Every structure is written in structure tokens, then in C-alpha cells.
Amino acid sequence: MYRVLKKEVLSESVKKFIVDAPAVAKKAKAGQFVVVRTGEDSERIPLTVADYDREKGTVTIIFQEVGAGTMELGELEEGESICDFAGPLGRASELDGIGRACVIGGGLGCAIALPQARALKAAGASVDIIAGFRTKDLVILEKEMQEASDRLTVCTDDGSCGRKGLVTAALEEWLSGGEKYDVCIAIGPLVMMKYVVLTAKKYGLRTVVSMNPIMVDGTGMCGCCRVTVGGETKFACVDGPDFDGDEVDFDESIRRAKMYAEFEKKAKEAHKCRLKGVIDNA
């Protein structure tokens, strides 16, 4: 069992857990993930390693309550335990040889982009971050991203925090103004990553994206996390989650992601009903 040492609410539906998991902390690297199961009968949930402390033996995960599985996880309190916490899984981000990087995070993707920015900064690279959110109330990790970068620009759709507009507009402004980078790292919603790749490509800038499709076992056996990269089928859990953005078939990935939307909605509502019954009978 893996004890929740600290729980923090970052926004209305986003939670941050610091978990006692020394074996995972010992091996974890930026870009990798864990597969979590709240209880013995719970859904398996892949979550990116947002941070780790090898000396303390802790791993930080940040997740959004979007379905029944993450809602159940979010109900845990400090001192309670997670049944399974398997990892680290996936290939660590390849960050060697990068002198200057533009790191772009969208929404919860900022929790995945942050460890990559930190790793680059620790290696001596210059890091500029663009972080995008729908509105001010959903902004997370602003202080941490500021510390991990040489320059941070926050964008919100409604202009309630930072500059108004999409992350692609900020990227276009920087690149058209003559900024040069060795790589652009984009992590967030599929549509956002698709258009970051297209924007960067106009200026000859390579983009690395982090793919987070549906996963079950996290070891490449189930095939649920397949993505098409360079015309070939890859598995995000073992071949990724990082891929060359220019090679990813985003349209296919977007179509596949939509297939599960209705199922997830029903599962979420069923979980809410069960939770309400528990509260009403308390």
C-alpha cells in the first residue's frame, strides 16, 4: 500500500498527492508515468510523475477528476493509502544536448511539462514556458513554472489571467520575432498539440509531444494505447509517451479519444450517484 502523505487542491477538480513510494522514486525520471489503482476493484489509471524526491522516497502525482476512477482517487485523504502504484513506466524524456527549449503546457498538461522543464533547467538549458488555461480559476503551478523557466507566459482563453488567447498565438509571436530554440516540447489536449506542431513547423522547429491515450496494463500487452507515428503503430506506454510531433497522426488519435467520451460520462454520473447515497445515509 502507498500512503498519501500530502493532499492539495490546486483547482476545483485538480488534486495533487505526494505519495510514499520509495521504489518508484528511486528510478523515476522526467517523462515517465505510474499506473495507479485506488482499491482492489478500482480502475487502472495512468498518471505522469509530476515530481519525485529520491531521499524522502516520495512521488508527486497531479490529476484531474474527469471520470469515476479519478474521482475515487481524489476522495482519498492524507494518511490513507493507494492500493497499487506501479512504475516508473514509459521511456524517460530524451533531453540531452538541448541548449534552449520552448516548453508548452495546456491545462493539466502543465503538470507533465513541469518536470521536463525542471530537468532541462537542471542540465543548464535555457527554458521558456508558455502555459495555457481556459480561465484564471483553472491556472495551476504558476509559481513552480516560473521557477523552472527563464521566461513564463500564461495564456487564458478569456484573458482573466496573463495574455488573452491561445498558446499558439504566443508561440507564433516569439518565433516570428526571431526567437530560436533547439526544440519545442508540447503537452496538453490533442488539438492543442496538433496546432503547436503545425505552428512550429512553419519555422523549421522540431516539436516533441507527450501522448496520453487510454491505457490498461501500461506494459504494451493490451494495445489500447496505440498511436500512429510515421505511418507505424506505436504503443504510448512502452514506445513513448514522447514522440516526434511531426510524425503523429493527431486526427486519428482525436477520433479514438472521442469514442470513450459517452462511456466516461455515464461512469462519472454513476459514481456521483453512489457517493450521494453514501452521504445521504451517513
N, C-alpha and C positions, 0 to 999 in steps of 0.2 A: 504493500500500500504506500502511496505517495502523499504525504501530508501537505496541505495548503498552509504555508507559513504566513503569507500576507495576501490580502484581497483588497483590490482598489477598483472603484468605479470610475472609469475615465470619461464616459458619457452615458447617455440614457440607456444604451444597450450594449456598451463595450466594457468588458471586465479585464482586469489584469491580475494574474495569480503569480506569486513566487512559490515554487514547489520544491520540496525537499527531494532531490533526485540525483544523488552524488555520482552514480554510474553514468548517467546521461551527461551531466555537467562536465565530467572528466574528458569526454570525447567530442562534445558539441562544437560546431563551427558555424560561421555565418552562412545562411542559405539553407541549412538543414531543418528538419522538422521532426515532430514526435507524433505518434498515434495514441490518442487518449481514449479511455473508456471509463466513464464516471462510476458505474457499477457493473456487476457481473452480467446483467442483461441489457446493458446500455449500448447505444450506437458507438461505433468506432469513428473518432473524429481526428483528422489530420490538422495539426496546428504548428505553425512555424515557431522555432526557437527565437524568441524576441531578445533574449539576453541569457547569460549564464555566469556563474561565479564558481570557478573550479575549487577555490579554497573553502568556500562555505558549502559547496555541494548543492547549489540551487540552480534551477532553471526557471526562467520567466516566460510565460505564455500570455498572449493578449488575444481575445476572441470577441466576436460579436454574437449576440443571441439572435440568430436568424431562423432557427429551427428547434425541434423538440430536443435534440441532442445537446446543443449548446445552451439551451435554456436550463436543462437539467444540470449541466456542469456549472452554470452560473449561480445555481441555488446553493452550492456548497459554501460553507463559511470557514473562516480561519480555524485551524485545528482539525477540521475534517479531512478525509483522505480520498484520493482518486484511486480507483481500482487498478487501472493499467496506465502506464506512462512509458511507451516503448520508443526507443530511439538511441542516439540520433539516426535518422533515416535520410535518404537522398544524398545527392552529391553536394559537397560544400561549394560555395561560390568561388570561381576562379578569379582572383583579384590581383595576382602577381603582375608586375610590370605596368600597372596603371599609375600614371603621374597626375592626371586630372580627370575627374569624373563628374558628370551631372546625374544625380540620383533623384528620381521622380516617384513619389508615392501618392496613391489615390485612396482616400478613406482609410479603411483598416489596413490597406497595403503599406501604409506608413510604418506599421509595426514590423513588417518584413523588410522594408527598405532601411530602417534604422540600424539594425546590426551590420548590414553591408556597408553603410556609411561609416559606422564606427570602426569597422575593420580596415577600411581604406584609409581613414584618418590616422589610425594607429600605425599603419605601414608608411606614413609620410606623404600620402597623396593629398592633393587639393580637392575639396569636395564642395560642390554647390548642390543644394537641395531645393526642389520645388514640391510642395505638398498641397494637394487639392482636397477640398471637402465641400459638401453641399451648403452648409451653413455654419455659423460660429459655434453653435451648441454641439457640433459634431467634431470639432477640432480636438485632436489628441496629440500628445507627445511633442508639443511645440518647443518646450524648453530643452528636451533631450535632443531634438533635431538641430536646434540652434548650437548646442554644444558639440555636435558631431560634424558640423559643417563650417566652411569659411563664409558661406552666404546662404541664407534661407529666405525663400519667398513662399508665403502662404496664399493660396487662392481659394476663394469661395464662390459658388455659383451665384449667390445673391449679393456678394460684396460686403457681408456683415463682418468679415474679418480679412485683413490683408487686401490683396487686389481682387477685383471682381473679374470673374471669367474662368476659363478652363486652363489646366496645366499646359496644354499645347500652345496656348497663346503666349504664356510666359517663356516657354522653350523657344518658340519662333522668334520672339523679341531678342532673346540672348544670342541665338545663332545668327540671326540676320544682322546683329550688331557687331559681329566679328568674334564672339567667344569660341574658343577651340577646346575640345575635350577628346580624350582618348576613347571614352566610351560613355554611353547613356544607359543607365540602369532604370528600368521602369517596372513598377509593381503596383497592381491595383486591379480594378474592374477590366474585363477583357476588352471592352470597347475603348476604354482609355488607353490601354497598352497598344492596341491596334493603331490608334491615331498618333500616339507618341512615336511609334516606329515609322509611320509614314512622314511625319514632320521631320524627324532626324535624318531620314534617308535623303531628303531633298538637299541636305548639306553634307552628304557623304559621311554621316556619323553613324557608327555601329550601335545598335541597341540590344541589350540583354534583358529578357523578360523572365518573370517567375510565374510559372503556370501552376494553378491550384484547382484541377478538376476533381470530380468525385473520386474518392479513393475508398478501398475496403481494407485490404491487408497491408498495403504500404511496402510490399516486397516484390512487386512485379508479377505475381501469380494470377491475380484476378482479372487484370486487363481493363478495369474500369477507368483508370486514369490515362487512357491512351490519347495521344495528341498527334497530329500530323505535322512533321517538321522536315522541310526539304523534300516533301513527297514521300517520306517514310513514316511508318508508325513508330512512335516512341512512347515509353511509359514515364510519366512525370515523376513517379515515386523512385525509380532507380536510374533513369537516364537524365533526370532533372533534379529539382524543379526549374533550374535555369536553362534557357535555350536562346539561340540567336533569333531575335525578334523578326528579322527579315525572312526567316525560313518558316515561321509558324503560320499555319492555316487558321487564322483567327475566326473567320466566318464559320468554319466547321465547329470550332470549339464553342462559339456563341450559340449555335444551334443545339449542340449537345447539352449545354448548361440549362437551356430553357426547357428541356424535356422533363426535368425533375422539379420544376417550379411549383406545379399544382400539388404534387405529392408532398413536398416540403411544407406547403401552406396548410394542408389538411393535418399533417402530423403536428405542426405547431399549434393549431387550434385544439386538437385532441389533448395535447399536453396542458394547455391553458385550462381546459375543462376539468381535467383530473386535479390540477393544482387548486382550482377554485373549490372543488369538492372537499379537498383536504382542509382548506381554510374554513369553509362553512361548517365543517363537522368538528373543528377544533374546540 
